[in-house]
Amino acid sequence: MVALTREQMINMVEQCYFSNVDHKNLDVILDCFAHDAVFTVQSAFTSYEGRDSGIRKFYESISAGFLKIWHGDFEHIVDVESQRISTQFNVRRTDLNGAEASMSNCNVFRFENGKFKQVFAYASGGSPLVPQDYK
């Protein structure tokens, strides 16, 4: 069983995951997740199951739906023993029409063997993370 250090969990969240979401590097994003991971947009009561199925479709839709995405201003609460990290952050996105939006969100990541097993996303403004064409 792989257990990550505090620094490794923070790096995984900021550099491996969010940086690649911003750069739309789908394969690197998906490599952060276990095969049987579940990504839940809790504020929209919607879950995506399986790295190579539901989670892949979710990120394909997100990548196609925005011209620019930025995540930053991270604040973390890390529980190494439980292999969990809660991250509060800001998001700026530009949609395909050029409209910009900002949000303040919080994600809770649960790791298993060095990968995301469960992610719970809490997004300000309701359900802006749920692509309208994919449920």
MDTraj code that builds the backbone (N, CA, C; nanometers):
import mdtraj as md
import numpy as np

residues = "MET VAL ALA LEU THR ARG GLU GLN MET ILE ASN MET VAL GLU GLN CYS TYR PHE SER ASN VAL ASP HIS LYS ASN LEU ASP VAL ILE LEU ASP CYS PHE ALA HIS ASP ALA VAL PHE THR VAL GLN SER ALA PHE THR SER TYR GLU GLY ARG ASP SER GLY ILE ARG LYS PHE TYR GLU SER ILE SER ALA GLY PHE LEU LYS ILE TRP HIS GLY ASP PHE GLU HIS ILE VAL ASP VAL GLU SER GLN ARG ILE SER THR GLN PHE ASN VAL ARG ARG THR ASP LEU ASN GLY ALA GLU ALA SER MET SER ASN CYS ASN VAL PHE ARG PHE GLU ASN GLY LYS PHE LYS GLN VAL PHE ALA TYR ALA SER GLY GLY SER PRO LEU VAL PRO GLN ASP TYR LYS".split()
xyz = np.array([
    [0.0846, -0.1188, 0.0000],
    [0.0000, 0.0000, 0.0000],
    [0.0887, 0.1246, 0.0000],
    [0.0666, 0.2130, -0.0947],
    [0.1428, 0.3357, -0.1071],
    [0.0772, 0.4436, -0.0227],
    [0.1554, 0.5051, 0.0659],
    [0.1074, 0.6182, 0.1459],
    [0.1908, 0.7401, 0.1090],
    [0.1230, 0.8485, 0.0766],
    [0.1915, 0.9711, 0.0378],
    [0.2210, 1.0584, 0.1593],
    [0.3277, 1.1363, 0.1502],
    [0.3602, 1.2352, 0.2531],
    [0.2726, 1.3585, 0.2311],
    [0.2756, 1.4488, 0.3263],
    [0.2023, 1.5749, 0.3141],
    [0.2428, 1.6479, 0.1860],
    [0.3725, 1.6600, 0.1644],
    [0.4239, 1.7311, 0.0476],
    [0.3824, 1.6629, -0.0820],
    [0.3836, 1.5305, -0.0833],
    [0.3428, 1.4570, -0.2033],
    [0.1947, 1.4772, -0.2341],
    [0.1104, 1.4804, -0.1309],
    [-0.0325, 1.5033, -0.1547],
    [-0.0568, 1.6433, -0.2092],
    [0.0093, 1.7426, -0.1519],
    [-0.0058, 1.8801, -0.2004],
    [0.0423, 1.8904, -0.3444],
    [0.1569, 1.8296, -0.3756],
    [0.2081, 1.8317, -0.5123],
    [0.1114, 1.7630, -0.6086],
    [0.0559, 1.6519, -0.5654],
    [-0.0392, 1.5785, -0.6503],
    [-0.1598, 1.6665, -0.6836],
    [-0.2133, 1.7353, -0.5828],
    [-0.3310, 1.8189, -0.6024],
    [-0.2979, 1.9417, -0.6878],
    [-0.1923, 2.0142, -0.6528],
    [-0.1624, 2.1395, -0.7219],
    [-0.0976, 2.1193, -0.8586],
    [0.0092, 2.0384, -0.8624],
    [0.0885, 2.0264, -0.9854],
    [0.0397, 1.9173, -1.0791],
    [0.0165, 1.7985, -1.0264],
    [-0.0250, 1.6878, -1.1134],
    [-0.1687, 1.7042, -1.1599],
    [-0.2559, 1.7501, -1.0704],
    [-0.3979, 1.7569, -1.1037],
    [-0.4388, 1.8952, -1.1565],
    [-0.4449, 1.9959, -1.0702],
    [-0.5006, 2.1250, -1.1118],
    [-0.4211, 2.1903, -1.2251],
    [-0.2900, 2.1830, -1.2223],
    [-0.2110, 2.2417, -1.3304],
    [-0.2454, 2.1773, -1.4642],
    [-0.2686, 2.0473, -1.4629],
    [-0.3032, 1.9792, -1.5875],
    [-0.4482, 1.9987, -1.6270],
    [-0.5375, 2.0234, -1.5316],
    [-0.6735, 2.0644, -1.5670],
    [-0.6659, 2.1983, -1.6404],
    [-0.5859, 2.2897, -1.5874],
    [-0.5702, 2.4213, -1.6503],
    [-0.5129, 2.4111, -1.7912],
    [-0.4237, 2.3169, -1.8129],
    [-0.3598, 2.3004, -1.9439],
    [-0.4294, 2.1954, -2.0313],
    [-0.5390, 2.1406, -1.9823],
    [-0.6220, 2.0444, -2.0559],
    [-0.5445, 1.9205, -2.0996],
    [-0.4565, 1.8719, -2.0127],
    [-0.3778, 1.7509, -2.0380],
    [-0.4537, 1.6301, -1.9845],
    [-0.5471, 1.5805, -2.0630],
    [-0.6410, 1.4787, -2.0177],
    [-0.5725, 1.3529, -1.9641],
    [-0.4733, 1.3014, -2.0340],
    [-0.4089, 1.1777, -1.9895],
    [-0.3405, 1.1939, -1.8543],
    [-0.2799, 1.3098, -1.8305],
    [-0.2131, 1.3344, -1.7022],
    [-0.3167, 1.3508, -1.5912],
    [-0.4267, 1.4204, -1.6222],
    [-0.5363, 1.4345, -1.5253],
    [-0.5856, 1.2962, -1.4841],
    [-0.6156, 1.2135, -1.5813],
    [-0.6713, 1.0812, -1.5529],
    [-0.5734, 0.9929, -1.4776],
    [-0.4437, 1.0120, -1.4992],
    [-0.3437, 0.9325, -1.4284],
    [-0.3440, 0.9610, -1.2783],
    [-0.4039, 1.0709, -1.2356],
    [-0.4146, 1.1021, -1.0925],
    [-0.5177, 1.0129, -1.0230],
    [-0.6074, 0.9514, -1.0994],
    [-0.7202, 0.8766, -1.0449],
    [-0.6965, 0.7258, -1.0483],
    [-0.7466, 0.6565, -0.9466],
    [-0.7512, 0.5098, -0.9483],
    [-0.8516, 0.4666, -1.0547],
    [-0.8368, 0.3443, -1.1054],
    [-0.9277, 0.2940, -1.2097],
    [-1.0740, 0.3014, -1.1670],
    [-1.1025, 0.2720, -1.0405],
    [-1.2406, 0.2681, -0.9923],
    [-1.2787, 0.3923, -0.9110],
    [-1.2119, 0.5021, -0.9377],
    [-1.2373, 0.6264, -0.8643],
    [-1.3780, 0.6795, -0.8903],
    [-1.4225, 0.7638, -0.7970],
    [-1.5507, 0.8339, -0.8105],
    [-1.5250, 0.9825, -0.7882],
    [-1.5725, 1.0648, -0.8819],
    [-1.5639, 1.2098, -0.8714],
    [-1.7058, 1.2610, -0.8530],
    [-1.7311, 1.3262, -0.7397],
    [-1.8653, 1.3749, -0.7083],
    [-1.8656, 1.5262, -0.7014],
    [-1.9524, 1.5888, -0.7802],
    [-1.9774, 1.7322, -0.7683],
    [-2.0904, 1.7418, -0.6667],
    [-2.0527, 1.7526, -0.5406],
    [-2.1497, 1.7458, -0.4318],
    [-2.2530, 1.8574, -0.4404],
    [-2.2096, 1.9757, -0.4830],
    [-2.3020, 2.0886, -0.4912],
    [-2.4040, 2.0718, -0.6040],
    [-2.3825, 1.9724, -0.6919],
    [-2.4784, 1.9445, -0.7990],
    [-2.5404, 1.8061, -0.7850],
    [-2.5044, 1.7338, -0.6784],
    [-2.5579, 1.5994, -0.6532],
    [-2.5361, 1.5074, -0.7739],
    [-2.4143, 1.5154, -0.8320],
    [-2.3812, 1.4388, -0.9513],
    [-2.2480, 1.3676, -0.9314],
    [-2.2420, 1.2398, -0.9663],
    [-2.1182, 1.1624, -0.9554],
    [-2.0791, 1.1045, -1.0903],
    [-1.9484, 1.0921, -1.1090],
    [-1.8901, 1.0321, -1.2288],
    [-1.8042, 0.9163, -1.1812],
    [-1.8316, 0.7965, -1.2318],
    [-1.7650, 0.6770, -1.1822],
    [-1.6727, 0.6177, -1.2870],
    [-1.5562, 0.5736, -1.2399],
    [-1.4594, 0.5073, -1.3257],
    [-1.3709, 0.6050, -1.3995],
    [-1.2391, 0.5899, -1.3793],
    [-1.1430, 0.6798, -1.4423],
    [-1.1581, 0.6811, -1.5941],
    [-1.1715, 0.5650, -1.6548],
    [-1.1700, 0.5557, -1.8005],
    [-1.3073, 0.5673, -1.8639],
    [-1.4099, 0.5891, -1.7838],
    [-1.5450, 0.6043, -1.8388],
    [-1.6040, 0.7376, -1.7942],
    [-1.6731, 0.7402, -1.6823],
    [-1.7417, 0.8616, -1.6383],
    [-1.6504, 0.9796, -1.6149],
    [-1.5379, 0.9581, -1.5472],
    [-1.4461, 1.0690, -1.5173],
    [-1.3830, 1.1207, -1.6462],
    [-1.3462, 1.0316, -1.7362],
    [-1.2901, 1.0735, -1.8663],
    [-1.3909, 1.1612, -1.9413],
    [-1.5158, 1.1175, -1.9513],
    [-1.6176, 1.1950, -2.0226],
    [-1.6377, 1.3320, -1.9588],
    [-1.6363, 1.3360, -1.8259],
    [-1.6512, 1.4627, -1.7542],
    [-1.5401, 1.5596, -1.7942],
    [-1.4142, 1.5151, -1.7906],
    [-1.3030, 1.6044, -1.8220],
    [-1.2934, 1.6372, -1.9703],
    [-1.3356, 1.5486, -2.0563],
    [-1.3425, 1.5819, -2.1993],
    [-1.4400, 1.6966, -2.2207],
    [-1.5530, 1.6907, -2.1529],
    [-1.6540, 1.7941, -2.1654],
    [-1.6069, 1.9268, -2.1059],
    [-1.5438, 1.9212, -1.9892],
    [-1.4914, 2.0428, -1.9256],
    [-1.3859, 2.1077, -2.0152],
    [-1.2934, 2.0277, -2.0677],
    [-1.1873, 2.0812, -2.1531],
    [-1.2441, 2.1459, -2.2789],
    [-1.3449, 2.0852, -2.3373],
    [-1.4046, 2.1387, -2.4592],
    [-1.4928, 2.2601, -2.4322],
    [-1.5398, 2.2756, -2.3096],
    [-1.6357, 2.3806, -2.2778],
    [-1.5772, 2.5145, -2.2377],
    [-1.4443, 2.5220, -2.2226],
    [-1.3824, 2.6464, -2.1776],
    [-1.2573, 2.6777, -2.2591],
    [-1.2403, 2.8063, -2.2928],
    [-1.1189, 2.8499, -2.3611],
    [-1.0001, 2.8504, -2.2655],
    [-1.0231, 2.9022, -2.1452],
    [-0.9171, 2.9116, -2.0450],
    [-0.9707, 2.8688, -1.9096],
    [-0.8840, 2.8043, -1.8313],
    [-0.9174, 2.7639, -1.6950],
    [-0.7951, 2.7930, -1.6091],
    [-0.8169, 2.8489, -1.4915],
    [-0.7079, 2.8734, -1.3961],
    [-0.7550, 2.8372, -1.2565],
    [-0.6736, 2.7611, -1.1841],
    [-0.6964, 2.7289, -1.0428],
    [-0.5761, 2.7798, -0.9639],
    [-0.6003, 2.8427, -0.8491],
    [-0.4890, 2.8916, -0.7684],
    [-0.5330, 2.9387, -0.6323],
    [-0.4398, 3.0064, -0.5640],
    [-0.4636, 3.0556, -0.4276],
    [-0.5038, 2.9407, -0.3357],
    [-0.4285, 2.8314, -0.3434],
    [-0.4613, 2.7094, -0.2699],
    [-0.4365, 2.7226, -0.1201],
    [-0.5275, 2.6669, -0.0429],
    [-0.5113, 2.6491, 0.1014],
    [-0.5499, 2.5049, 0.1314],
    [-0.4611, 2.4332, 0.2018],
    [-0.4806, 2.2899, 0.2236],
    [-0.4934, 2.2555, 0.3718],
    [-0.5742, 2.1559, 0.3979],
    [-0.5747, 2.0869, 0.5270],
    [-0.5433, 1.9419, 0.4944],
    [-0.4332, 1.8924, 0.5491],
    [-0.3818, 1.7612, 0.5108],
    [-0.3877, 1.6655, 0.6292],
    [-0.4398, 1.5469, 0.6052],
    [-0.4416, 1.4395, 0.7051],
    [-0.3644, 1.3217, 0.6450],
    [-0.2358, 1.3154, 0.6778],
    [-0.1487, 1.2128, 0.6203],
    [-0.1935, 1.0742, 0.6639],
    [-0.2282, 1.0594, 0.7897],
    [-0.2678, 0.9286, 0.8414],
    [-0.3879, 0.8710, 0.7665],
    [-0.4860, 0.9553, 0.7366],
    [-0.6058, 0.9110, 0.6644],
    [-0.5912, 0.9206, 0.5132],
    [-0.4791, 0.9776, 0.4667],
    [-0.4544, 0.9977, 0.3243],
    [-0.5667, 1.0794, 0.2601],
    [-0.5922, 1.1964, 0.3223],
    [-0.6934, 1.2893, 0.2732],
    [-0.6390, 1.4306, 0.2745],
    [-0.6878, 1.5094, 0.1808],
    [-0.6529, 1.6509, 0.1772],
    [-0.7769, 1.7284, 0.1343],
    [-0.8028, 1.8372, 0.2045],
    [-0.9091, 1.9299, 0.1671],
    [-0.8410, 2.0550, 0.1139],
    [-0.8867, 2.1021, 0.0008],
    [-0.8221, 2.2147, -0.0655],
    [-0.9254, 2.3197, -0.1012],
    [-0.9044, 2.4402, -0.0495],
    [-0.9863, 2.5538, -0.0892],
    [-0.9047, 2.6317, -0.1917],
    [-0.9735, 2.6826, -0.2958],
    [-0.9014, 2.7482, -0.4040],
    [-0.9951, 2.8395, -0.4812],
    [-0.9350, 2.9239, -0.5638],
    [-1.0114, 3.0102, -0.6523],
    [-0.9988, 2.9579, -0.7949],
    [-1.1018, 2.9865, -0.8746],
    [-1.1070, 2.9423, -1.0138],
    [-1.1473, 3.0612, -1.0997],
    [-1.0799, 3.0744, -1.2128],
    [-1.1216, 3.1703, -1.3152],
    [-1.1317, 3.0924, -1.4460],
    [-1.2458, 3.1117, -1.5140],
    [-1.2665, 3.0400, -1.6401],
    [-1.3217, 3.1354, -1.7453],
    [-1.2851, 3.1070, -1.8686],
    [-1.3377, 3.1811, -1.9824],
    [-1.4115, 3.0818, -2.0708],
    [-1.5413, 3.1061, -2.0935],
    [-1.6194, 3.0112, -2.1739],
    [-1.5951, 3.0344, -2.3226],
    [-1.6606, 2.9563, -2.4054],
    [-1.6379, 2.9612, -2.5491],
    [-1.6837, 3.0920, -2.6129],
    [-1.7664, 3.1686, -2.5425],
    [-1.8111, 3.3000, -2.5905],
    [-1.7243, 3.4135, -2.5383],
    [-1.6215, 3.3798, -2.4602],
    [-1.5320, 3.4810, -2.4056],
    [-1.5752, 3.5371, -2.2719],
    [-1.6861, 3.4887, -2.2167],
    [-1.7331, 3.5369, -2.0867],
    [-1.6475, 3.4763, -1.9754],
    [-1.6058, 3.5604, -1.8817],
    [-1.5235, 3.5156, -1.7702],
    [-1.6078, 3.5002, -1.6447],
    [-1.5722, 3.4027, -1.5638],
    [-1.6406, 3.3789, -1.4362],
    [-1.5363, 3.3388, -1.3335],
    [-1.5595, 3.3790, -1.2094],
    [-1.4723, 3.3435, -1.0979],
    [-1.5537, 3.2706, -0.9934],
    [-1.4885, 3.1763, -0.9269],
    [-1.5547, 3.0983, -0.8229],
    [-1.4554, 3.0726, -0.7104],
    [-1.5085, 3.0414, -0.5942],
    [-1.4294, 2.9937, -0.4819],
    [-1.4822, 2.8555, -0.4473],
    [-1.3964, 2.7553, -0.4585],
    [-1.4400, 2.6165, -0.4429],
    [-1.3584, 2.5451, -0.3361],
    [-1.4050, 2.4269, -0.3003],
    [-1.3339, 2.3393, -0.2082],
    [-1.3494, 2.1959, -0.2575],
    [-1.2374, 2.1248, -0.2639],
    [-1.2403, 1.9834, -0.2995],
    [-1.1823, 1.9025, -0.1846],
    [-1.2367, 1.7851, -0.1638],
    [-1.1834, 1.6898, -0.0662],
    [-1.1367, 1.5684, -0.1460],
    [-1.0089, 1.5345, -0.1311],
    [-0.9479, 1.4235, -0.2036],
    [-0.9154, 1.3115, -0.1054],
    [-0.9537, 1.1896, -0.1396],
    [-0.9152, 1.0713, -0.0613],
    [-0.8254, 0.9863, -0.1500],
    [-0.7061, 0.9590, -0.1002],
    [-0.6059, 0.8826, -0.1750],
    [-0.6094, 0.7356, -0.1366],
    [-0.5793, 0.6519, -0.2339],
    [-0.5564, 0.5101, -0.2094],
    [-0.4440, 0.4669, -0.3027],
    [-0.3377, 0.4144, -0.2458],
    [-0.2210, 0.3725, -0.3239],
    [-0.1678, 0.4836, -0.4134],
    [-0.1639, 0.6051, -0.3599],
    [-0.1045, 0.7175, -0.4305],
    [-0.1890, 0.7803, -0.5390],
    [-0.3148, 0.7396, -0.5521],
    [-0.4056, 0.7942, -0.6542],
    [-0.5329, 0.8447, -0.5869],
    [-0.6063, 0.9307, -0.6562],
    [-0.7354, 0.9751, -0.6050],
    [-0.8341, 0.8593, -0.6143],
    [-0.8904, 0.8218, -0.5017],
    [-0.9946, 0.7184, -0.4975],
    [-1.1330, 0.7833, -0.4992],
    [-1.1456, 0.8930, -0.4251],
    [-1.2698, 0.9709, -0.4212],
    [-1.2343, 1.1187, -0.4208],
    [-1.3114, 1.1964, -0.4942],
    [-1.2991, 1.3417, -0.4920],
    [-1.4395, 1.3976, -0.4758],
    [-1.4531, 1.4876, -0.3804],
    [-1.5789, 1.5588, -0.3592],
    [-1.5542, 1.7054, -0.3891],
    [-1.6247, 1.7611, -0.4868],
    [-1.6095, 1.9005, -0.5263],
    [-1.7300, 1.9801, -0.4788],
    [-1.7010, 2.0899, -0.4127],
    [-1.8036, 2.1826, -0.3663],
    [-1.7785, 2.3142, -0.4389],
    [-1.8680, 2.3497, -0.5302],
    [-1.8483, 2.4659, -0.6158],
    [-1.9424, 2.5787, -0.5773],
    [-1.8870, 2.7002, -0.5678],
    [-1.9723, 2.8156, -0.5405],
    [-2.0629, 2.8393, -0.6600],
    [-2.1795, 2.8870, -0.6340],
    [-2.2727, 2.9157, -0.7424],
    [-2.3536, 2.7960, -0.7872],
    [-2.3596, 2.6913, -0.7065],
    [-2.4453, 2.5784, -0.7412],
    [-2.3721, 2.4697, -0.8164],
    [-2.4021, 2.4536, -0.9448],
    [-2.3475, 2.3401, -1.0199],
    [-2.2743, 2.3810, -1.1470],
    [-2.1855, 2.4806, -1.1426],
    [-2.1186, 2.5217, -1.2658],
    [-2.0214, 2.4175, -1.3199],
    [-1.9892, 2.3143, -1.2420],
    [-1.8971, 2.2125, -1.2892],
    [-1.9642, 2.1044, -1.3721],
    [-2.0949, 2.0980, -1.3710],
    [-2.1643, 1.9900, -1.4410],
    [-2.1944, 2.0349, -1.5827],
    [-2.1271, 1.9751, -1.6802],
    [-2.1558, 2.0110, -1.8188],
    [-2.3024, 1.9811, -1.8515],
    [-2.3656, 2.0731, -1.9193],
    [-2.5076, 2.0587, -1.9479],
    [-2.5367, 1.9436, -2.0438],
    [-2.4375, 1.9081, -2.1260],
    [-2.4619, 1.8027, -2.2245],
    [-2.4175, 1.6656, -2.1763],
    [-2.3727, 1.6553, -2.0515],
    [-2.3284, 1.5240, -2.0020],
    [-2.3775, 1.5046, -1.8604],
    [-2.4578, 1.4046, -1.8413],
    [-2.5057, 1.3697, -1.7069],
    [-2.5008, 1.2215, -1.6918],
])
top = md.Topology()
chain = top.add_chain()
for i, resn in enumerate(residues, 1):
    res = top.add_residue(resn, chain, resSeq=i)
    for name in ("N", "CA", "C"):
        top.add_atom(name, md.element.get_by_symbol(name[0]), res)
traj = md.Trajectory(xyz[None], top)
